[in-house]
Amino acid sequence: MRRGTPQKTAAPLEEAAVPVGPAAAPAAEAAPARRQLRTEFAFELPRGYVDDSGTVHRDGVMRLATARDELIPLRDLRVQENPAYLSVVLLGRVITRLGSVAHIHDGVVENMFASDLAFLQDFYRQINAEGHTRAGVTCPHCEQPFEVELGGSRLGES
């Protein structure tokens, strides 16, 4: 076959045309509606964040993380000295509301109870991995179904 040589097609172009007018309407109606991307997710902390005045804040909202959210904390000196601090800085960026706390930042996250921090780390993995980080599998030997964790052990890992 030489370049520039026209190829024969199985069907003439006229037969492959898309119908226009009333005949095309049912196909357009049958098309599924486009789902809108959800970017914020509500949560409730198991224990709650206690602010300086003693008020407990449990209800909050976390947004989906961007690549920037995961990259910027890597420049933070605290993260460079202690990689475990990455999750604190990252959560401080993506939590948009926590009770009536005026401004959420890494200082708020670092003063949370360990159980609440663990909850938020798991919640972060879930919402940023299309809703879950577990997959159902079957044991090749006994054929029993079970779930395995697909996410990394720390935030920012996968």
C-alpha positions in Angstrom: 0.0 0.0 0.0 1.3 3.4 -1.0 0.8 6.6 1.0 -1.7 9.0 -0.4 -3.7 6.2 -2.1 -7.4 6.5 -1.3 -8.8 3.5 0.6 -12.2 1.9 -0.2 -14.6 1.9 2.7 -17.2 -0.8 3.4 -20.1 1.6 3.4 -20.6 4.8 1.4 -20.5 8.0 3.6 -24.1 8.8 2.9 -25.3 5.6 4.6 -23.2 6.2 7.8 -24.8 9.7 8.3 -26.4 10.3 11.7 -30.2 10.9 11.5 -31.3 14.5 12.0 -34.7 15.8 13.0 -37.5 13.9 14.8 -35.9 10.5 14.3 -32.9 11.6 16.4 -34.9 12.9 19.3 -35.6 9.6 21.1 -31.8 8.8 21.1 -31.0 12.1 22.7 -33.7 11.5 25.4 -32.5 8.0 26.1 -28.9 9.2 26.8 -28.1 9.1 30.5 -28.0 12.5 32.3 -24.4 13.6 33.0 -23.5 13.2 36.7 -22.2 16.4 38.4 -18.8 16.0 40.1 -19.2 16.1 43.9 -16.2 17.9 45.4 -17.2 18.3 49.1 -18.1 15.6 51.6 -19.6 16.0 55.1 -18.2 14.0 58.0 -18.6 13.6 61.8 -15.6 13.1 64.0 -15.8 10.2 66.4 -14.6 12.3 69.4 -14.5 15.9 68.2 -12.1 18.8 68.2 -12.0 20.8 71.4 -11.2 24.4 70.9 -9.5 26.8 73.4 -12.9 27.7 75.0 -13.8 24.0 75.5 -16.4 23.8 72.7 -16.5 20.4 70.9 -16.7 20.5 67.1 -17.7 17.3 65.4 -19.4 18.1 62.1 -17.3 19.1 59.2 -16.7 19.2 55.5 -13.7 18.0 53.4 -13.1 18.8 49.8 -11.4 16.8 47.2 -7.6 17.3 47.1 -5.8 18.7 44.2 -2.3 17.9 43.0 -1.2 21.2 44.5 -2.7 20.2 47.9 -0.4 17.1 47.9 2.7 18.9 46.5 2.8 22.0 48.6 3.2 20.3 52.0 6.3 18.5 50.7 8.1 21.9 50.8 7.1 22.4 54.4 10.2 22.1 56.7 8.1 20.3 59.3 7.2 17.6 56.7 10.8 17.4 55.5 12.0 16.8 59.1 9.2 14.4 59.9 7.3 12.8 57.0 4.5 11.8 59.3 3.6 15.5 59.6 2.4 15.4 55.9 -1.1 14.2 56.8 -1.5 17.1 59.4 -0.5 19.7 56.8 -2.5 18.1 54.0 -5.7 17.8 56.1 -5.3 21.4 57.2 -5.6 22.3 53.5 -8.6 20.2 52.5 -10.9 20.5 55.6 -13.1 23.4 54.7 -15.4 23.5 57.7 -15.3 22.1 61.3 -18.2 23.1 63.5 -18.0 26.8 64.1 -14.2 27.0 63.9 -13.5 30.2 62.0 -10.3 29.1 60.2 -9.1 25.6 59.6 -5.3 25.1 59.4 -2.7 22.5 60.4 -2.6 23.9 64.0 -6.2 22.8 64.4 -5.5 19.3 63.0 -2.4 18.8 65.1 -4.5 19.4 68.3 -7.1 16.8 67.4 -7.4 13.5 69.2 -5.5 10.6 67.6 -8.7 8.7 66.8 -10.1 11.7 65.0 -6.9 12.1 63.0 -7.0 8.5 62.0 -10.7 8.9 61.0 -9.8 11.9 58.8 -6.9 10.1 57.2 -9.1 7.2 56.2 -11.9 9.6 55.1 -9.4 11.5 52.9 -8.4 8.2 51.2 -12.0 7.2 50.6 -13.1 10.5 49.0 -10.0 10.9 46.9 -10.2 7.3 45.6 -13.7 7.5 44.1 -15.4 6.6 47.3 -13.3 3.6 48.5 -9.9 2.2 48.8 -10.9 -1.5 49.3 -11.4 -4.1 46.7 -13.3 -7.4 46.9 -11.2 -10.4 46.1 -11.6 -14.2 46.4 -9.0 -16.5 48.0 -7.5 -18.7 45.3 -7.2 -21.6 47.7 -10.5 -21.7 49.7 -12.5 -19.4 47.4 -13.8 -17.3 50.3 -14.5 -13.6 49.4 -12.7 -10.9 51.4 -11.6 -7.2 51.1 -8.1 -5.9 50.7 -6.8 -2.3 51.3 -5.5 -0.7 48.1 -4.5 2.7 49.5 -1.1 3.6 50.9 -0.3 3.7 54.5 0.0 7.5 54.7 -1.8 10.4 53.0 -0.3 11.3 49.7 0.6 7.7 49.0 -1.3 5.3 46.8 
